[in-house]
Amino acid sequence: MDVHFPTSSILSIVLQALLLSSSYGSLEPYDLLYNNAVDAFYRSDYKDVVRYMEGALSSYAEVRQTKVRCRLRCQDQHPFDSVSMDLQFFDVVLRRSNCQNECIEEKVGTQSMHKVSEDVNQDFQRRIPYNYLQLAYQKLKQLDKAAAAAHTYFQANPEHVEMDQNLEQYKALEGSDQDHFVDREARPHQSSFSAGVKLYDSADYKGAIALFEEALQEYYRADVECRALCQGPQRFEEQDHVLYRYSLYELVSDHFTQALHCEHECVRDLSTRPGRLSPMENYLPLHYDYLQFAYFQMNMVEEAMECAKSYLLFHEGEEFMTENVEYYREAVGHDVKPREVRPWLHPKWHPIPYIVLNALPSSSVLVCVFVCVCTVGGPLVYDSVQLVQNSKALNGTQRVLLDDVISVDECAELTNLAHTVTMAGDGYRGKMSPHTPNERFEGATVLKTLQYGYEGRVPLRSARLFYDASERARRIIESYFLLNSTLHFSYTHLVCRTAITGQQDHRNDLSHPIHADNCLLDPEANECWKEPPAYTYRDYSALLYLNGDFEGGEFIFTEMDAKTVTAQVKPKCGRMVGFSSGGENPHGVRAVTRGQRCAVALWFTLDPLFRELERLQADEVMQALDNQSSQSQWDTSLNINPKDEL
């Protein structure tokens, strides 16, 4: 049946719609602004780049905040608290949905205009707009804004070598100010926490308390916002939502399951720094740990007990904090309730080892932190090997210093081998100076050395010595650290560092910057992120030195801050330093200012899946040589592509 509407009625509806839409706000979509900015960049119209990109960033932030604000408002206006029947439930859902739509469109305009592709959203999350901005501001000679944009981008992309170089150039410019290098996307709760840790470490407990309390407030505010953003459309993993054929209740159930998963991920998101994949472990409870000790130092014992008991909400029964609570209770003479912590903020935490930060008077029974230092090692396997220093003497954990691992004659033979077989940049992706322009780096692998020995370019006896010495080192490390499973080679490298003549005056750099071998060291956060591009599978490391007739080149251990030296090792023939490869052992090498420093560098793994391929090939070559049948088994076409070392 045909239905006809009067023309006047249609015009009335259209007019009403136009009037209604004109009363709503209108925000230009950030993906459109972003595309305009990129187009302007390739036209070299840098003023338009700035105009459109700053507009895109502003629009992106406004859309996000509007969604948070409207969802929280409508959630309060239409709660599920009293819902007991199906119709009541769906009534609340529909009313909340309508409320959100009206609220959001009133501020930003039609929501369909702000449906943005996943690629664009990822660009904003990775802070790509700031890369364009820093280049545009640089061209416009607005170097303070260029520095801020570069710094903001680099915080989320710390592996970007070119941006790192740009930042160094900005810092070197006349008139450059530290205040220019601000993170425009800094998360308030993380900024306050990091600033609080710095004051805490400098014993400014009053200032630290203020910042940690501020960090907690900002954290809980950010948590609420994050959960509000989870109320939007959800992805249905491994399912095409358009072709979804399940019943209403299965659909509702799946949606809320995805929303709950999103909310759970907020805990991870809020404790993850920009540019990192892994969250800071124990992040939220750590606020209360810092606070309880800072309040104690300020003689505010009730507040200290309150924070200590709040910490125990996350780690019930934790021994050191339970002892603290007992001490505080005796001091004040009564009990104190913990602070109110939202029940959904109790994830399954994996606390990091506690490091002793402050020594208390001997008369105090308060134990703030706990650390286990292993000082006794296993047998050294070979009679000639001498223990020089253990972990305790080296001021750390899982460290050892040994002498006479190889003899003087063996050192000399391996040094001569290095002079013949090593090549500049070999093992460093072809870079002659991978860590400093003031030294030349040369290296070779076991397999390459054996190949040279087979071809008669070096004595085969010397090539076998390199193989045997590295195996000797592996057995010693495996035995001394009392490992219950086999330690496999991850990478073996004969390497020499040579000071470049004429470039040693007034050097203030390191031969090898402070780092850890299986994680990305973050001195500002006092963390080491076990994620790519770090070689996360490495478990133990060792350096077997071949000589000591050079200046500089001392091996150093530091604290997590990459500044405080905890131990120093002077290389000499036959000396070996071994240690676990994680963030507990940051280390580096002081500048070699004269002569050449040679060593066998070794990295080991407990995971057989990450055994060094070239080592396995070298094992086969050695077996073939022992069976005097290597000529038929050697593959001269091996493509050796050594890994870079961290």
PAZA-993215 format. One line per field, with one value per residue (C-alpha): residue number from 0; residue in three letters; y, x, z. Coordinates in steps of 0.02 Angstrom, whole numbers, plus 50000, padded with zeros to 5 digits. Layout:
BEGIN
seq NUM,...;
type ALA,...;
y Y,...;
x X,...;
z Z,...;
//
This chain:
BEGIN
seq 0,1,2,3,4,5,6,7,8,9,10,11,12,13,14,15,16,17,18,19,20,21,22,23,24,25,26,27,28,29,30,31,32,33,34,35,36,37,38,39,40,41,42,43,44,45,46,47,48,49,50,51,52,53,54,55,56,57,58,59,60,61,62,63,64,65,66,67,68,69,70,71,72,73,74,75,76,77,78,79,80,81,82,83,84,85,86,87,88,89,90,91,92,93,94,95,96,97,98,99,100,101,102,103,104,105,106,107,108,109,110,111,112,113,114,115,116,117,118,119,120,121,122,123,124,125,126,127,128,129,130,131,132,133,134,135,136,137,138,139,140,141,142,143,144,145,146,147,148,149,150,151,152,153,154,155,156,157,158,159,160,161,162,163,164,165,166,167,168,169,170,171,172,173,174,175,176,177,178,179,180,181,182,183,184,185,186,187,188,189,190,191,192,193,194,195,196,197,198,199,200,201,202,203,204,205,206,207,208,209,210,211,212,213,214,215,216,217,218,219,220,221,222,223,224,225,226,227,228,229,230,231,232,233,234,235,236,237,238,239,240,241,242,243,244,245,246,247,248,249,250,251,252,253,254,255,256,257,258,259,260,261,262,263,264,265,266,267,268,269,270,271,272,273,274,275,276,277,278,279,280,281,282,283,284,285,286,287,288,289,290,291,292,293,294,295,296,297,298,299,300,301,302,303,304,305,306,307,308,309,310,311,312,313,314,315,316,317,318,319,320,321,322,323,324,325,326,327,328,329,330,331,332,333,334,335,336,337,338,339,340,341,342,343,344,345,346,347,348,349,350,351,352,353,354,355,356,357,358,359,360,361,362,363,364,365,366,367,368,369,370,371,372,373,374,375,376,377,378,379,380,381,382,383,384,385,386,387,388,389,390,391,392,393,394,395,396,397,398,399,400,401,402,403,404,405,406,407,408,409,410,411,412,413,414,415,416,417,418,419,420,421,422,423,424,425,426,427,428,429,430,431,432,433,434,435,436,437,438,439,440,441,442,443,444,445,446,447,448,449,450,451,452,453,454,455,456,457,458,459,460,461,462,463,464,465,466,467,468,469,470,471,472,473,474,475,476,477,478,479,480,481,482,483,484,485,486,487,488,489,490,491,492,493,494,495,496,497,498,499,500,501,502,503,504,505,506,507,508,509,510,511,512,513,514,515,516,517,518,519,520,521,522,523,524,525,526,527,528,529,530,531,532,533,534,535,536,537,538,539,540,541,542,543,544,545,546,547,548,549,550,551,552,553,554,555,556,557,558,559,560,561,562,563,564,565,566,567,568,569,570,571,572,573,574,575,576,577,578,579,580,581,582,583,584,585,586,587,588,589,590,591,592,593,594,595,596,597,598,599,600,601,602,603,604,605,606,607,608,609,610,611,612,613,614,615,616,617,618,619,620,621,622,623,624,625,626,627,628,629,630,631,632,633,634,635,636,637,638,639,640,641,642,643,644,645;
type MET,ASP,VAL,HIS,PHE,PRO,THR,SER,SER,ILE,LEU,SER,ILE,VAL,LEU,GLN,ALA,LEU,LEU,LEU,SER,SER,SER,TYR,GLY,SER,LEU,GLU,PRO,TYR,ASP,LEU,LEU,TYR,ASN,ASN,ALA,VAL,ASP,ALA,PHE,TYR,ARG,SER,ASP,TYR,LYS,ASP,VAL,VAL,ARG,TYR,MET,GLU,GLY,ALA,LEU,SER,SER,TYR,ALA,GLU,VAL,ARG,GLN,THR,LYS,VAL,ARG,CYS,ARG,LEU,ARG,CYS,GLN,ASP,GLN,HIS,PRO,PHE,ASP,SER,VAL,SER,MET,ASP,LEU,GLN,PHE,PHE,ASP,VAL,VAL,LEU,ARG,ARG,SER,ASN,CYS,GLN,ASN,GLU,CYS,ILE,GLU,GLU,LYS,VAL,GLY,THR,GLN,SER,MET,HIS,LYS,VAL,SER,GLU,ASP,VAL,ASN,GLN,ASP,PHE,GLN,ARG,ARG,ILE,PRO,TYR,ASN,TYR,LEU,GLN,LEU,ALA,TYR,GLN,LYS,LEU,LYS,GLN,LEU,ASP,LYS,ALA,ALA,ALA,ALA,ALA,HIS,THR,TYR,PHE,GLN,ALA,ASN,PRO,GLU,HIS,VAL,GLU,MET,ASP,GLN,ASN,LEU,GLU,GLN,TYR,LYS,ALA,LEU,GLU,GLY,SER,ASP,GLN,ASP,HIS,PHE,VAL,ASP,ARG,GLU,ALA,ARG,PRO,HIS,GLN,SER,SER,PHE,SER,ALA,GLY,VAL,LYS,LEU,TYR,ASP,SER,ALA,ASP,TYR,LYS,GLY,ALA,ILE,ALA,LEU,PHE,GLU,GLU,ALA,LEU,GLN,GLU,TYR,TYR,ARG,ALA,ASP,VAL,GLU,CYS,ARG,ALA,LEU,CYS,GLN,GLY,PRO,GLN,ARG,PHE,GLU,GLU,GLN,ASP,HIS,VAL,LEU,TYR,ARG,TYR,SER,LEU,TYR,GLU,LEU,VAL,SER,ASP,HIS,PHE,THR,GLN,ALA,LEU,HIS,CYS,GLU,HIS,GLU,CYS,VAL,ARG,ASP,LEU,SER,THR,ARG,PRO,GLY,ARG,LEU,SER,PRO,MET,GLU,ASN,TYR,LEU,PRO,LEU,HIS,TYR,ASP,TYR,LEU,GLN,PHE,ALA,TYR,PHE,GLN,MET,ASN,MET,VAL,GLU,GLU,ALA,MET,GLU,CYS,ALA,LYS,SER,TYR,LEU,LEU,PHE,HIS,GLU,GLY,GLU,GLU,PHE,MET,THR,GLU,ASN,VAL,GLU,TYR,TYR,ARG,GLU,ALA,VAL,GLY,HIS,ASP,VAL,LYS,PRO,ARG,GLU,VAL,ARG,PRO,TRP,LEU,HIS,PRO,LYS,TRP,HIS,PRO,ILE,PRO,TYR,ILE,VAL,LEU,ASN,ALA,LEU,PRO,SER,SER,SER,VAL,LEU,VAL,CYS,VAL,PHE,VAL,CYS,VAL,CYS,THR,VAL,GLY,GLY,PRO,LEU,VAL,TYR,ASP,SER,VAL,GLN,LEU,VAL,GLN,ASN,SER,LYS,ALA,LEU,ASN,GLY,THR,GLN,ARG,VAL,LEU,LEU,ASP,ASP,VAL,ILE,SER,VAL,ASP,GLU,CYS,ALA,GLU,LEU,THR,ASN,LEU,ALA,HIS,THR,VAL,THR,MET,ALA,GLY,ASP,GLY,TYR,ARG,GLY,LYS,MET,SER,PRO,HIS,THR,PRO,ASN,GLU,ARG,PHE,GLU,GLY,ALA,THR,VAL,LEU,LYS,THR,LEU,GLN,TYR,GLY,TYR,GLU,GLY,ARG,VAL,PRO,LEU,ARG,SER,ALA,ARG,LEU,PHE,TYR,ASP,ALA,SER,GLU,ARG,ALA,ARG,ARG,ILE,ILE,GLU,SER,TYR,PHE,LEU,LEU,ASN,SER,THR,LEU,HIS,PHE,SER,TYR,THR,HIS,LEU,VAL,CYS,ARG,THR,ALA,ILE,THR,GLY,GLN,GLN,ASP,HIS,ARG,ASN,ASP,LEU,SER,HIS,PRO,ILE,HIS,ALA,ASP,ASN,CYS,LEU,LEU,ASP,PRO,GLU,ALA,ASN,GLU,CYS,TRP,LYS,GLU,PRO,PRO,ALA,TYR,THR,TYR,ARG,ASP,TYR,SER,ALA,LEU,LEU,TYR,LEU,ASN,GLY,ASP,PHE,GLU,GLY,GLY,GLU,PHE,ILE,PHE,THR,GLU,MET,ASP,ALA,LYS,THR,VAL,THR,ALA,GLN,VAL,LYS,PRO,LYS,CYS,GLY,ARG,MET,VAL,GLY,PHE,SER,SER,GLY,GLY,GLU,ASN,PRO,HIS,GLY,VAL,ARG,ALA,VAL,THR,ARG,GLY,GLN,ARG,CYS,ALA,VAL,ALA,LEU,TRP,PHE,THR,LEU,ASP,PRO,LEU,PHE,ARG,GLU,LEU,GLU,ARG,LEU,GLN,ALA,ASP,GLU,VAL,MET,GLN,ALA,LEU,ASP,ASN,GLN,SER,SER,GLN,SER,GLN,TRP,ASP,THR,SER,LEU,ASN,ILE,ASN,PRO,LYS,ASP,GLU,LEU;
y 50000,50169,50303,50487,50627,50807,50914,51036,50898,50843,51023,51043,50888,50942,51118,51047,50934,51080,51186,51043,51007,51190,51191,51049,51074,51032,50973,50942,50757,50729,50604,50736,50866,50738,50697,50883,50907,50763,50831,51003,50925,50849,51019,51097,51210,51204,51335,51227,51074,51158,51225,51060,50946,51049,51051,50861,50836,50953,50866,50694,50748,50832,50678,50568,50683,50706,50518,50499,50643,50589,50405,50442,50567,50446,50303,50402,50456,50280,50152,49965,49956,49925,49822,49654,49611,49594,49743,49853,49803,49847,50005,50063,50012,50110,50263,50263,50243,50387,50495,50463,50497,50663,50716,50675,50749,50908,50934,50861,50845,50691,50540,50458,50600,50542,50360,50345,50202,50093,50149,50332,50290,50192,50340,50451,50321,50309,50500,50507,50683,50751,50688,50797,50941,50944,50951,51087,51192,51169,51237,51384,51422,51394,51286,51284,51206,51091,51030,50996,50901,50800,50759,50706,50592,50516,50468,50346,50297,50280,50169,50309,50349,50501,50584,50550,50641,50785,50805,50813,50949,51049,51035,51099,51254,51423,51479,51302,51281,51121,51185,51169,50980,50939,50789,50863,50696,50658,50561,50657,50504,50441,50612,50638,50463,50483,50653,50579,50439,50566,50666,50505,50450,50620,50599,50743,50644,50790,50834,50650,50626,50769,50699,50519,50575,50677,50527,50418,50544,50559,50369,50340,50481,50403,50233,50298,50378,50221,50115,50240,50224,50035,50067,50094,49967,49806,49691,49512,49411,49289,49334,49440,49547,49583,49397,49359,49241,49205,49247,49412,49353,49280,49445,49544,49422,49434,49623,49636,49506,49611,49768,49683,49626,49805,49869,49740,49800,49975,49916,49869,50025,50146,50066,50059,50202,50272,50171,50018,49852,49796,49881,49936,49790,49818,49995,50045,49955,50034,50204,50144,50064,50227,50325,50214,50237,50423,50455,50356,50465,50618,50542,50528,50350,50337,50387,50264,50121,50171,50159,49998,49916,49980,49895,49731,49739,49697,49580,49499,49426,49498,49472,49633,49745,49644,49674,49859,49864,49778,49904,50052,49979,49967,50145,50226,50111,50076,50006,50105,50055,50046,50171,50125,50041,49993,49803,49790,49858,49697,49609,49463,49563,49500,49612,49659,49619,49753,49852,49923,50110,50175,50101,50117,50136,49970,49990,49992,49831,49906,49817,49925,49817,49646,49580,49412,49423,49261,49259,49076,48998,48823,48738,48820,48657,48691,48688,48835,48955,49075,49163,49348,49425,49357,49447,49527,49595,49661,49748,49659,49495,49354,49424,49342,49391,49253,49246,49119,49055,49041,49050,49189,49089,49060,49246,49287,49158,49221,49402,49358,49268,49424,49532,49417,49363,49508,49635,49812,49813,49622,49581,49760,49757,49828,49981,50018,50123,50060,50137,50282,50369,50377,50191,50059,49896,49732,49560,49381,49230,49052,48986,49118,49083,48896,48932,49036,48894,48766,48879,48898,49086,49065,48919,48789,48763,48945,48930,48775,48868,49003,48866,48775,48933,48986,48811,48822,48987,48914,48767,48882,48999,48852,48773,48929,48995,48822,48810,48661,48653,48662,48834,48858,48982,49127,49224,49212,49355,49386,49576,49711,49896,50012,50194,50305,50417,50602,50581,50549,50725,50780,50621,50608,50461,50275,50138,50047,50142,50076,49941,49772,49619,49555,49709,49893,49998,50148,50247,50380,50251,50144,49998,49876,49827,49646,49670,49684,49742,49678,49497,49443,49260,49292,49234,49247,49345,49335,49428,49338,49464,49434,49582,49730,49834,49981,50135,50149,50013,49965,49862,49941,49889,50026,50050,50062,50248,50208,50332,50260,50141,49992,49895,49913,49779,49810,49688,49579,49417,49268,49371,49338,49429,49336,49393,49368,49464,49557,49730,49683,49702,49862,49877,49966,49998,50154,50238,50153,50302,50216,50046,49899,49800,49622,49499,49352,49410,49275,49273,49119,49059,48925,48907,48782,48863,49014,48922,49010,48938,48972,48882,48728,48737,48758,48604,48505,48572,48525,48351,48335,48393,48268,48131,48195,48209,48395,48420,48332,48415,48596,48718,48864,48958,48992,49164,49230,49370,49403,49485,49653,49654,49763;
x 50000,50069,50079,50084,50143,50095,50237,50216,50246,50407,50472,50429,50529,50679,50675,50664,50813,50915,50875,50918,51083,51132,51115,51240,51426,51536,51716,51821,51872,52051,52085,52039,52150,52290,52279,52279,52435,52526,52479,52543,52706,52739,52699,52827,52690,52752,52632,52487,52572,52573,52396,52318,52423,52396,52211,52213,52293,52168,52021,52087,52098,51927,51840,51920,51875,51698,51670,51737,51633,51471,51486,51519,51374,51252,51315,51270,51101,51050,51127,51098,51085,50896,50874,50790,50696,50743,50639,50711,50887,50858,50767,50924,51034,50928,50914,51101,51138,51022,51097,51274,51230,51147,51286,51427,51344,51305,51491,51576,51436,51378,51473,51488,51604,51726,51738,51923,52023,52131,52287,52257,52220,52382,52477,52408,52446,52625,52636,52677,52601,52741,52871,52792,52774,52956,53011,52886,52932,53115,53085,52988,53135,53025,53156,53077,52919,53023,53118,52956,52881,53041,53050,52867,52890,53051,52969,52857,52989,53154,53228,53216,53399,53370,53257,53386,53515,53393,53369,53556,53567,53427,53514,53676,53596,53631,53485,53423,53333,53292,53113,53093,53107,52935,52825,52664,52576,52645,52525,52505,52505,52669,52752,52708,52766,52935,52962,52916,53044,53181,53139,53127,53300,53370,53290,53166,53026,52907,52913,52903,52745,52657,52702,52657,52488,52460,52512,52383,52244,52294,52306,52129,52064,52150,52082,51903,51930,52008,51862,51739,51823,51794,51606,51622,51609,51705,51802,51745,51904,51908,51729,51651,51528,51426,51399,51373,51223,51212,51064,51033,51096,51255,51286,51259,51368,51509,51502,51514,51652,51753,51717,51776,51935,51963,51941,52063,52191,52176,52286,52420,52397,52413,52575,52656,52767,52758,52859,52863,52774,52792,52711,52808,52788,52698,52661,52509,52559,52731,52652,52594,52764,52856,52727,52733,52920,52917,52782,52885,53036,52927,52870,52691,52667,52478,52488,52632,52527,52378,52485,52569,52399,52342,52493,52442,52274,52374,52502,52412,52532,52691,52818,52917,52762,52671,52820,52811,52626,52662,52798,52685,52542,52656,52718,52544,52459,52305,52253,52220,52113,52190,52137,51992,52058,51939,51915,51942,52118,52182,52265,52383,52540,52718,52823,52997,53141,53156,53317,53381,53356,53387,53471,53376,53453,53512,53392,53242,53150,53071,53122,53078,53141,53214,53349,53436,53618,53698,53879,53925,53953,53980,54142,54254,54281,54465,54603,54697,54548,54552,54402,54444,54277,54102,53935,53954,54127,54062,53917,53779,53692,53740,53914,54087,54266,54391,54575,54682,54539,54667,54857,54973,55025,54842,54806,54949,54891,54711,54770,54873,54721,54616,54741,54726,54545,54444,54368,54308,54123,54107,53977,53913,53811,53959,53978,54162,54116,53948,53961,54084,54168,54331,54368,54376,54285,54338,54263,54248,54140,54195,54130,54221,54381,54368,54336,54495,54587,54524,54576,54751,54735,54764,54836,54699,54768,54727,54551,54521,54588,54454,54322,54393,54417,54237,54177,54286,54204,54030,54065,54133,53983,53860,53947,53981,53803,53735,53620,53504,53492,53613,53682,53686,53785,53680,53822,54012,54120,54308,54317,54451,54426,54563,54583,54592,54745,54709,54532,54565,54586,54446,54344,54192,54103,54109,54180,54016,53870,53784,53657,53588,53602,53423,53317,53305,53377,53269,53371,53237,53105,53231,53170,53235,53105,53119,53054,53120,53238,53329,53389,53266,53317,53493,53517,53704,53850,54039,54192,54359,54500,54656,54765,54788,54921,54808,54741,54560,54438,54385,54226,54099,53939,53814,53648,53489,53520,53665,53772,53814,53961,53950,54104,54249,54354,54525,54550,54705,54756,54651,54530,54344,54192,54027,53853,53667,53605,53456,53421,53505,53672,53684,53861,53972,54152,54253,54338,54493,54609,54769,54808,54696,54583,54540,54419,54306,54127,54001,53813,53719,53539,53448,53322,53383,53269,53386,53551,53676,53659,53840,53895,53797,53881,54050,54013,53986,54147,54244,54171,54215,54393,54409,54351,54473,54332,54302,54349,54192,54078,54136,54019,54121,53965,53903,53827,53884,53776,53826,53704,53734,53773,53684;
z 50000,49950,50084,50034,50149,50120,50051,50194,50321,50234,50229,50412,50459,50354,50429,50605,50570,50505,50656,50772,50686,50690,50878,50894,50898,50751,50764,50610,50602,50652,50513,50384,50468,50480,50294,50251,50357,50272,50101,50152,50210,50039,49961,50081,50148,50327,50395,50339,50412,50582,50564,50512,50624,50781,50736,50715,50885,50965,50879,50931,51113,51109,51038,51171,51315,51251,51246,51422,51490,51405,51448,51631,51639,51557,51663,51819,51748,51696,51816,51811,52001,52016,51858,51893,51732,51549,51494,51631,51578,51396,51446,51537,51389,51265,51376,51409,51223,51177,51314,51251,51070,51110,51227,51106,50953,51047,51068,50913,50785,50694,50759,50589,50539,50674,50627,50595,50519,50630,50537,50580,50762,50773,50702,50840,50972,50907,50904,50719,50702,50810,50687,50552,50674,50727,50546,50505,50657,50614,50439,50514,50632,50785,50869,51043,50972,50862,51015,51110,50963,50939,51125,51127,50977,51046,51211,51119,50989,51083,50947,50817,50786,50675,50805,50939,50832,50803,50990,51018,50886,50969,51137,51062,50986,51064,51169,51195,51361,51453,51471,51282,51294,51361,51328,51262,51284,51458,51568,51732,51844,51770,51773,51956,52002,51914,51994,52163,52144,52108,52265,52366,52307,52358,52532,52504,52584,52607,52423,52374,52477,52389,52218,52258,52327,52169,52064,52151,52120,51937,51921,51985,51874,51723,51771,51770,51599,51527,51584,51512,51342,51353,51337,51150,51008,51041,50927,50918,50903,50756,50711,50576,50673,50517,50488,50672,50685,50871,50984,51072,51240,51165,51078,51238,51335,51207,51207,51396,51401,51278,51380,51539,51451,51394,51573,51637,51510,51584,51728,51603,51497,51644,51702,51530,51477,51300,51177,51290,51272,51452,51602,51755,51873,52038,51981,52083,52245,52232,52264,52435,52469,52436,52535,52690,52707,52663,52794,52920,52884,52917,53083,53018,53079,53063,52880,52857,52929,52821,52664,52721,52748,52579,52501,52585,52495,52339,52420,52566,52693,52615,52753,52751,52742,52876,52991,52950,52997,53164,53200,53157,53262,53414,53384,53377,53502,53396,53227,53068,52919,52745,52615,52505,52348,52210,52209,52022,52043,52121,51974,51994,52027,52005,52117,52067,52187,52319,52326,52488,52470,52644,52797,52960,53134,53206,53352,53235,53199,53042,52884,52735,52593,52563,52449,52436,52385,52330,52385,52370,52200,52134,52081,51952,51855,51814,51947,51874,51883,52031,52111,52130,52180,52207,52198,52369,52331,52164,52254,52160,52123,52005,51971,51975,51932,51892,51844,51748,51642,51501,51507,51451,51297,51252,51271,51153,51025,51028,51015,50860,50792,50819,50725,50575,50567,50637,50519,50552,50588,50588,50720,50720,50559,50467,50577,50611,50763,50827,51000,50983,50836,50936,50924,50789,50823,50742,50770,50714,50756,50796,50630,50528,50623,50590,50407,50401,50487,50362,50217,50291,50318,50506,50604,50628,50804,50846,50776,50882,51035,51011,51005,51157,51262,51236,51286,51442,51487,51461,51577,51713,51707,51707,51858,51961,51952,51998,51849,51845,51656,51512,51467,51279,51175,51112,51029,51032,50972,50967,50973,50982,51018,50958,51007,50853,50859,50866,50932,51117,51186,51303,51276,51389,51307,51341,51233,51260,51340,51496,51451,51501,51391,51387,51417,51369,51510,51558,51687,51712,51758,51853,51747,51618,51488,51433,51257,51078,51010,51165,51158,51290,51280,51346,51525,51565,51494,51508,51447,51436,51420,51315,51362,51477,51387,51345,51431,51488,51439,51615,51628,51748,51834,51879,51965,51861,51844,51726,51825,51995,51972,52089,52031,51909,51826,51749,51604,51596,51512,51570,51675,51652,51720,51718,51766,51736,51585,51658,51728,51892,51803,51699,51632,51507,51456,51489,51341,51270,51253,51196,51119,51082,51199,51145,51225,51192,51221,51262,51286,51345,51351,51449,51307,51176,51047,51046,51028,50916,50741,50696,50854,50802,50632,50717,50824,50664,50590,50747,50744,50562,50595,50737,50619,50487,50361,50361,50179,50118,50243,50244,50160,50096,50043,50219,50230,50399,50464,50645,50762,50837,51022,51150;
//
